[in-house]
Amino acid sequence: MAWVTQTLSSSLGRKVIMSLTGLFLSTFLIVHMAGNLQLFKADGGRAFNEYTYFMTHNPLIITVSYLLYTSILVHALMALVLTRHNSASRPVKYAYSKPEANSPWASRNMGILGTVLLVFIIIHMRTFWYEMHFGSVPMAEYDGKQYKDLYAVVKVAFAEWWYVLLYVLSMVAVGYHLAHGFQSGFQTLGVRHPKYTPIIETVGRYFFAFIIPAAFAAMPIYVFLQVHGIL
Amino acid sequence: MKINLKVWRQKNNNTPGKLVEYQLDNISPDMSFLEMFDVLNGELTKKGEEIVAFDHDCREGICGSCSMYINGRAHGPQTGATTCQLHMRSFNDGDTIVVEPWRARAFPVIKDLVVDRSAFDRVIQAGGYVSVNTGSARDANEILIPRTVADEAMDAAACIGCGACVAACKNASAMLFVSAKVSQLAILPQGKAESQQRAERMVAQMDAEGFGACSFTGACSVECPKSISLDHIARMNREYLGAKLTSDNVQG
């Protein structure tokens, strides 16, 4: 199996790991965003809580969630390995460099954007995931069945303006990260074709870098406005 | 024109270098960038100082020798051109121009602006060739190659191995160079026979030389004097991954 370890530890193999985990995380964002749209239903959180119950009890979803945690860790750790290797590839830096003349900012700062996102994910999971699994969440009853009222936790969290701001800024980072990351994932896999690359670029730039983060950012803002009676 | 130069001076790879300032007063806007350096070296010689070492050969943009990082860009502010094709009219009277050598672990500085690019030679030696007996010339139409394929191979073969891609890349990655060399052979029938081992060996050598990984910033292609496309990097990725998955080389 020497060929497997050697392939995965080559510069191209490491990028393939980044690509596959990154693209998997991108598809997760679609599901996560679509599911959380329940927050916009004006039913006191019932749809959201029922959806949360489904997500924490469906065996397929639970299995995929472990794949998701692993992907986040592998993506972050491999990024660290690559960043160290890449930095060591130029031990003496240029005294004067003008990289903005030849490349977009996001493409050169995926590590910084990724670090912001990792910190965000930790905060985000502490607030909701940890509370749901290990914290004390109030209960709600619909049609005689007991549900954990995660919607109540959401309302408390997004009542704070600074917490909402943190989310909105993190979604800007998601946008920039995916504007470069989504299409790069395909380039790494060698998927580049005059027919399909423009489609991949458009999907990356508009859907993953704009629509998805905008929809996510709208959630804390919407809840904040509702809690404070503005909406 | 008056030009203020800040040039990287470094005795050898073991001595730390530094930027040294020079002033030139009578520079013609029609001079090439290298001719401006000839003027500088002429003045240094007259003063009895050591001249600035820099690589140059053909001075018409095809040999790939000249290698200056000028004002923060490989081969200077122009695109699709080498340092020797850059003229002083691209600058303004009184400008300060910072000139550094290519900076990469795989390209150690030999002296001043001269770096050792033999890492590229070793990558080529690892597989950037077709091992057939050449013999006498074959009939031109014996192997049919569509014009578009020949053009694509020629675009890759335009690479002059100057190293601007490595110099411009934030990771000092050699992906554009290696992919051009993989591509130019992989898409032609003559090169197809060895395409798997070529991709495996050349990428392995590229890694062994200490180049970085590809972040797909596109800087290499923008700064490449021959404007080599990122398509070739994607093709090399396909070649390499395909080879790794399907070649019978189980040792790696």
Interface residues (C-beta under 8 A of the other chain):
Chain A: A2 W3 T5 Q6 T7 S10 S11 L12 G13 R14 K15 V16 L82 H85 N86 A88 S89 R90 P91 V92 K93 Y94 A95 Y96 S97 K98 P99 A101 N102 S103 P104 S107 R108 M110 H180 Q183 S184 Q187 T188 L189 G190 V191 R192
Chain B: K6 W8 L19 Y69 N71 G72 R73 P77 V98 E100 R103 A104 R105 A106 A168 K170 N171 A172 S173 V203 A204 M206 D207 G210 F211 G212 A213 C214 S215 F216 T217 G218 A219 V222 E223 L230 D231 I233 A234 R235 M236 N237 R238 E239 Y240 L241 K244 N249 V250 Q251 G252
